[in-house]
């Protein structure tokens, strides 16, 4: 979950986004299985490494994501996950599972000579951060998570099974409209049949309502779905649906069950109080009993990275980690 965020402004000086910087390194990394990933580094080449995990699945990274980090202090690594953004082959779901993405992060870390990194991820990016940390706990120094999603059936049922629809019946009706009534009992499966029909035109047509349903609920104030190029919409919808149709390639409850593997890692969880895509109860469950995790519930905020209070809080977290390290 979590489509690519746009830029925002109007923040107070405390928590203001950092200035835009250009990458000092861009490369295409062959990770096997026919996949090549776009990887970039910005900020301080000798700085504290941060690996940024974008949402979706299928959202891709954005230059905007560089602005959460002090470029004089952090070495920021962004990459497009398999099948999306500038990675190739585009929109491919072949050899594209959570296990593959965890392995990709490990390849990136090793290739760039990073011993231990801070993971920064929201929504699906938070899922992937927890999954990677549980697989390689010795390679993670800290985690900053936002809009937590753990890939469980209950979370998918909330968003695609009628839970969020109780608050947005008009938008839900629009999401259901292209699907025959007899198939509406499983919207993920119904859309899957159409997003993977082999007819590119049909796949693109059904990608748009899939994308619109998520976009319109991502922000606290719903103004509109925004614009998305058809090719981007198709890629995003196919990859996200592929993961959700397969339970995110996780055992049910796996990430909570294995949390003991990461409880030594400090974490900050930034969660919108009124997040309708990934409700706060999931973040609460993840943080409960994790002594080194701090849950920050942000008032008057929804899900999107571009929510002003969410963005400002994330900058404060990263600046706080910087300042705490400098003082220690």
C-alpha positions as CSV (number, residue, x, y, z in Angstrom):
1,X,0.0,0.0,0.0
2,X,1.0,3.6,-0.3
3,X,1.2,5.2,-3.7
4,X,4.1,7.6,-4.6
5,X,3.8,10.8,-2.7
6,X,4.0,14.3,-4.1
7,X,5.8,17.2,-2.7
8,X,4.3,19.3,0.0
9,X,5.1,22.7,1.6
10,X,4.0,25.0,4.3
11,X,5.6,23.3,7.2
12,X,6.9,25.1,10.3
13,X,10.6,25.5,10.6
14,X,10.6,22.6,13.2
15,X,10.2,19.5,11.1
16,X,10.8,21.2,7.7
17,X,11.8,19.0,4.8
18,X,15.5,19.2,4.0
19,X,16.7,20.8,0.7
20,X,16.5,18.7,-2.4
21,X,19.8,17.1,-3.4
22,X,20.9,15.2,-6.4
23,X,22.3,11.6,-6.1
24,X,26.0,11.2,-6.0
25,X,25.6,7.7,-7.4
26,X,23.1,6.1,-9.7
27,X,23.4,2.5,-10.9
28,X,21.5,-0.5,-12.3
29,X,22.0,-3.6,-10.2
30,X,21.5,-7.0,-11.6
31,X,19.9,-9.1,-8.8
32,X,19.2,-12.2,-10.8
33,X,16.0,-13.8,-12.1
34,X,16.1,-11.4,-15.0
35,X,15.6,-8.4,-12.7
36,X,17.6,-5.2,-12.8
37,X,17.1,-2.6,-10.0
38,X,17.5,1.1,-10.1
39,X,19.6,2.1,-7.1
40,X,20.7,5.6,-6.1
41,X,22.6,7.2,-3.3
42,X,22.4,10.8,-2.1
43,X,23.7,12.9,0.9
44,X,27.0,12.2,2.6
45,X,29.0,9.3,1.0
46,X,30.6,8.7,4.4
47,X,27.4,9.3,6.4
48,X,25.1,7.1,8.4
49,X,23.4,4.8,5.9
50,X,19.7,4.8,5.6
51,X,17.9,2.4,3.2
52,X,14.5,3.7,2.1
53,X,11.8,1.2,1.4
54,X,8.9,2.6,-0.8
55,X,5.3,1.6,-0.5
56,X,2.9,-0.2,-2.8
57,X,4.1,-2.8,-3.6
58,X,4.8,-1.2,-6.9
59,X,5.0,2.5,-5.9
60,X,8.6,3.2,-6.7
61,X,10.9,5.7,-5.1
62,X,10.7,9.5,-5.6
63,X,13.2,12.4,-5.3
64,X,10.8,13.7,-2.6
65,X,11.9,10.9,-0.4
66,X,15.5,12.3,-0.2
67,X,14.2,15.3,1.7
68,X,13.5,13.6,5.0
69,X,17.3,13.3,5.7
70,X,20.0,15.8,6.5
71,X,22.3,15.4,3.5
72,X,25.3,16.4,5.5
73,X,24.8,13.5,7.9
74,X,23.0,10.7,6.2
75,X,23.9,8.4,3.3
76,X,20.5,7.8,1.7
77,X,19.9,4.7,-0.4
78,X,16.8,4.6,-2.5
79,X,15.8,1.9,-4.9
80,X,12.9,0.8,-7.0
81,X,11.7,-2.7,-6.0
82,X,11.3,-5.4,-8.6
83,X,9.0,-4.6,-11.5
84,X,8.4,-0.9,-10.7
85,X,9.8,2.6,-11.1
86,X,12.9,2.5,-13.2
87,X,13.6,-1.2,-12.5
88,X,13.2,-3.7,-15.2
89,X,11.4,-5.7,-16.5
90,X,8.5,-3.3,-15.9
91,X,5.3,-4.5,-14.2
92,X,6.7,-8.0,-14.0
93,X,5.5,-10.4,-11.3
94,X,7.9,-13.2,-12.2
95,X,10.3,-14.1,-9.4
96,X,8.7,-11.2,-7.4
97,X,7.9,-12.2,-3.9
98,X,8.7,-10.8,-0.4
99,X,11.5,-13.4,-0.2
100,X,13.0,-12.0,-3.4
101,X,12.8,-8.4,-2.1
102,X,14.5,-9.3,1.2
103,X,17.3,-10.9,-0.8
104,X,17.5,-7.7,-3.0
105,X,18.0,-5.5,0.0
106,X,20.8,-7.8,1.2
107,X,22.4,-7.6,-2.2
108,X,22.2,-3.8,-2.2
109,X,23.6,-3.6,1.3
110,X,26.5,-5.9,0.5
111,X,27.2,-4.3,-2.9
112,X,27.4,-0.8,-1.4
113,X,29.6,-1.9,1.5
114,X,27.1,-1.1,4.2
115,X,27.6,-3.0,7.4
116,X,24.5,-1.9,9.2
117,X,21.7,0.5,8.1
118,X,18.7,2.3,9.4
119,X,15.6,1.2,7.6
120,X,13.0,3.9,6.7
121,X,9.7,2.6,5.3
122,X,6.0,3.3,5.3
123,X,3.0,1.2,4.6
124,X,4.2,-1.7,2.4
125,X,7.7,-0.3,3.0
126,X,7.1,-0.8,6.8
127,X,6.1,-4.4,6.0
128,X,9.3,-5.0,4.1
129,X,11.4,-3.3,6.7
130,X,10.1,-5.6,9.5
131,X,10.4,-8.7,7.2
132,X,14.0,-7.8,6.3
133,X,15.0,-7.0,9.9
134,X,13.6,-10.3,11.1
135,X,15.6,-12.1,8.5
136,X,18.8,-10.1,9.0
137,X,18.6,-8.5,12.5
138,X,22.4,-8.1,12.7
139,X,22.3,-5.8,9.6
140,X,19.8,-3.3,11.0
141,X,20.8,-0.4,13.4
142,X,17.4,1.2,13.8
143,X,14.0,1.4,12.1
144,X,11.7,4.3,11.3
145,X,8.3,3.0,10.3
146,X,5.2,4.9,9.1
147,X,1.6,3.8,8.5
148,X,2.2,0.2,9.6
149,X,0.9,-2.7,7.5
150,X,1.8,-6.3,8.4
151,X,0.2,-8.1,5.5
152,X,-2.4,-10.0,7.5
153,X,-5.8,-11.2,6.2
154,X,-7.6,-8.9,8.7
155,X,-5.8,-5.9,7.3
156,X,-6.6,-6.8,3.7
157,X,-10.2,-7.5,4.7
158,X,-10.4,-4.0,6.2
159,X,-9.5,-2.3,3.0
160,X,-10.8,-4.7,0.4
161,X,-13.6,-6.5,2.2
162,X,-15.9,-3.7,3.3
163,X,-14.3,-2.3,6.5
164,X,-13.2,1.1,5.1
165,X,-16.3,1.1,3.0
166,X,-18.4,1.8,6.0
167,X,-16.7,5.2,6.1
168,X,-16.6,5.8,2.4
169,X,-19.6,4.0,0.8
170,X,-19.6,6.3,-2.2
171,X,-16.0,5.6,-3.0
172,X,-16.5,1.9,-2.3
173,X,-19.4,1.8,-4.8
174,X,-17.1,3.3,-7.4
175,X,-14.5,0.7,-6.7
176,X,-17.1,-2.1,-7.0
177,X,-18.9,-0.7,-10.0
178,X,-16.6,-2.3,-12.7
179,X,-17.0,-5.8,-11.1
180,X,-20.1,-7.9,-11.7
181,X,-22.1,-8.3,-8.5
182,X,-21.6,-12.0,-8.4
183,X,-17.8,-11.5,-8.0
184,X,-17.9,-8.8,-5.3
185,X,-17.4,-11.1,-2.4
186,X,-13.7,-11.2,-3.2
187,X,-12.6,-7.9,-4.7
188,X,-8.9,-8.8,-4.7
189,X,-9.6,-11.9,-6.8
190,X,-12.0,-10.2,-9.1
191,X,-9.5,-7.5,-9.9
192,X,-6.8,-10.0,-10.2
193,X,-8.6,-11.8,-13.1
194,X,-8.7,-8.5,-15.0
195,X,-5.3,-7.1,-14.1
196,X,-3.7,-10.3,-15.3
197,X,-6.0,-11.0,-18.3
198,X,-3.3,-10.6,-20.9
199,X,-5.2,-7.8,-22.5
200,X,-3.1,-4.6,-21.8
201,X,-6.1,-2.3,-22.5
202,X,-8.3,-4.1,-20.0
203,X,-5.5,-4.3,-17.5
204,X,-5.0,-0.5,-17.7
205,X,-8.8,0.2,-17.5
206,X,-9.1,-1.9,-14.3
207,X,-5.9,-0.5,-12.8
208,X,-7.4,3.0,-12.6
209,X,-10.3,2.2,-10.1
210,X,-7.9,0.1,-8.1
211,X,-5.6,3.0,-7.8
212,X,-8.3,5.6,-7.2
213,X,-9.8,3.6,-4.3
214,X,-6.5,3.7,-2.4
215,X,-5.6,7.3,-3.3
216,X,-8.8,8.8,-2.2
217,X,-8.5,7.3,1.2
218,X,-4.8,8.0,1.7
219,X,-5.2,11.6,2.9
220,X,-7.2,13.0,5.8
221,X,-8.9,15.5,3.5
222,X,-10.1,13.8,0.3
223,X,-10.0,16.2,-2.5
224,X,-9.5,14.0,-5.5
225,X,-7.7,10.9,-6.7
226,X,-5.0,12.9,-8.4
227,X,-3.5,12.1,-11.8
228,X,-1.6,9.0,-12.6
229,X,-0.2,8.0,-16.0
230,X,-1.9,4.8,-17.3
231,X,1.4,2.9,-17.4
232,X,2.1,3.8,-13.8
233,X,-1.4,2.8,-12.7
234,X,-1.1,-0.5,-14.4
235,X,2.2,-1.3,-12.9
236,X,1.1,-0.3,-9.4
237,X,-2.2,-2.1,-9.5
238,X,-0.7,-5.3,-10.9
239,X,2.1,-5.5,-8.4
240,X,0.0,-4.6,-5.4
241,X,-2.7,-7.0,-6.4
242,X,-0.2,-9.8,-7.0
243,X,1.2,-9.4,-3.5
244,X,-2.3,-9.1,-1.8
245,X,-3.7,-12.1,-3.8
246,X,-0.8,-14.1,-2.3
247,X,-1.1,-12.9,1.3
248,X,2.1,-10.8,0.8
249,X,3.9,-14.1,0.6
250,X,4.0,-14.2,4.4
251,X,2.5,-16.8,6.8
252,X,-0.5,-15.4,8.6
253,X,0.7,-13.3,11.5
254,X,4.4,-14.1,10.7
255,X,5.8,-10.6,11.4
256,X,4.2,-10.3,14.8
257,X,5.1,-13.9,15.7
258,X,8.7,-13.3,14.9
259,X,9.0,-9.9,16.5
260,X,11.3,-11.3,19.2
261,X,14.0,-11.4,16.6
262,X,14.1,-7.6,16.4
263,X,13.2,-6.4,19.9
264,X,16.8,-5.4,20.5
265,X,16.6,-2.9,17.6
266,X,15.4,0.7,18.4
267,X,12.4,1.8,16.4
268,X,10.1,4.8,16.0
269,X,6.7,4.3,14.5
270,X,4.9,7.3,13.1
271,X,1.2,6.6,12.7
272,X,-1.7,8.8,11.5
273,X,-4.5,8.8,14.1
274,X,-7.1,8.7,11.3
275,X,-5.3,6.4,8.9
276,X,-8.0,4.7,6.9
277,X,-5.7,2.6,4.8
278,X,-3.7,1.1,7.6
279,X,-5.6,1.8,10.8
280,X,-3.6,2.5,14.0
281,X,-4.5,-0.7,15.7
282,X,-1.8,-2.5,13.7
283,X,0.9,-0.1,14.7
284,X,-0.3,-0.4,18.3
285,X,0.0,-4.2,18.1
286,X,3.5,-4.0,16.7
287,X,4.7,-1.6,19.3
288,X,3.0,-3.2,22.3
289,X,5.6,-4.9,24.5
290,X,8.5,-3.8,22.3
291,X,10.5,-1.8,24.9
292,X,12.8,-0.2,22.3
293,X,9.9,0.9,20.1
294,X,8.3,4.3,20.4
295,X,4.8,4.8,18.9
296,X,4.0,8.3,17.9
297,X,0.3,8.8,17.0
298,X,0.0,11.9,14.9
299,X,-3.2,13.9,15.4
300,X,-5.4,15.0,12.4
301,X,-3.5,12.9,10.0
302,X,-4.2,10.0,7.6
303,X,-2.0,7.6,5.8
304,X,0.0,9.4,3.1
305,X,3.7,10.3,3.4
306,X,2.7,13.7,2.1
307,X,0.4,14.4,5.0
308,X,1.9,17.6,6.5
309,X,2.0,16.4,10.1
310,X,3.2,13.0,9.2
311,X,6.0,14.4,7.0
312,X,7.1,16.9,9.7
313,X,7.2,14.1,12.3
314,X,9.3,11.9,10.2
315,X,11.8,14.7,9.7
316,X,11.8,15.3,13.4
317,X,12.5,11.6,14.0
318,X,15.5,11.6,11.6
319,X,16.9,14.8,12.9
320,X,16.5,13.5,16.4
321,X,18.4,10.3,15.6
322,X,21.1,12.5,14.1
323,X,21.3,14.8,17.1
324,X,21.2,11.9,19.6
325,X,24.1,10.2,17.8
326,X,26.2,13.4,17.8
327,X,25.6,13.9,21.5
328,X,26.4,10.4,22.5
